[in-house]
Amino acid sequence: MKRTLSLFVGLASFLAAHSALSDVVINEIYYHPTSTNLLEQWVELHNSGSSPVDISGWRLTQDVSLQFPTPTIL
């Protein structure tokens, strides 16, 4: 739970600081898979706006190591 909370707080803080990106929301988080395979964990982002948002280079860095490749458009 701590890992999920820090991931959520980190991403929410980033989005809040960049108001132009405020259409991007955390839609779902699956942090505790029924198996022991940690690769089954995921975060779903959703663009609630009407325009595409380029998230190329965005990174998750707290307890998770992920960088979105170029091009990644929501």
C-alpha positions in Angstrom: 0.0 0.0 0.0 2.9 2.4 0.8 4.3 1.9 -2.7 1.0 2.6 -4.3 0.4 5.7 -2.2 3.8 7.2 -3.1 3.3 6.4 -6.8 -0.1 8.1 -6.7 1.2 11.1 -4.7 4.2 11.5 -7.0 2.1 11.4 -10.2 -0.7 13.5 -8.9 1.8 16.2 -7.8 3.4 16.2 -11.2 0.0 16.6 -13.0 -1.1 19.3 -10.6 2.1 21.3 -11.2 1.5 21.1 -15.0 -2.0 22.5 -15.4 -1.9 22.1 -19.2 -1.7 18.4 -18.6 -4.6 18.3 -16.2 -6.7 16.2 -18.6 -4.4 13.2 -17.8 -5.8 11.3 -14.8 -4.9 8.1 -13.0 -7.8 5.9 -14.0 -6.9 2.7 -12.3 -4.0 1.1 -10.3 -3.5 -2.6 -9.9 -0.8 -3.0 -7.3 -1.5 -6.3 -5.7 -1.7 -9.2 -8.2 -3.2 -12.5 -7.1 -0.1 -14.2 -8.3 3.5 -13.6 -7.0 4.4 -12.1 -10.4 5.1 -8.4 -9.8 5.1 -7.8 -13.5 1.3 -8.0 -13.4 1.1 -4.7 -11.6 0.0 -1.7 -13.7 -1.2 1.9 -13.7 -3.7 3.1 -16.2 -3.6 6.7 -17.4 -6.6 8.3 -19.1 -6.8 11.5 -21.2 -10.2 13.0 -20.3 -9.7 15.9 -22.7 -10.5 16.2 -26.3 -7.0 16.8 -27.5 -4.1 14.3 -27.6 -1.4 14.7 -24.9 2.2 13.7 -25.6 3.5 11.9 -22.6 6.8 10.9 -24.2 9.6 10.9 -21.6 7.2 11.0 -18.6 8.6 8.9 -15.9 7.4 7.1 -12.8 10.3 7.1 -10.3 9.1 6.5 -6.8 9.1 2.8 -6.0 8.5 2.2 -9.8 11.0 2.6 -12.6 9.2 3.4 -15.9 9.8 6.0 -18.7 7.3 6.3 -21.5 9.0 5.9 -24.9 8.8 8.4 -27.8 6.2 8.6 -29.2 3.6 8.0 -26.5 0.4 9.9 -27.1 -2.8 9.6 -25.0 
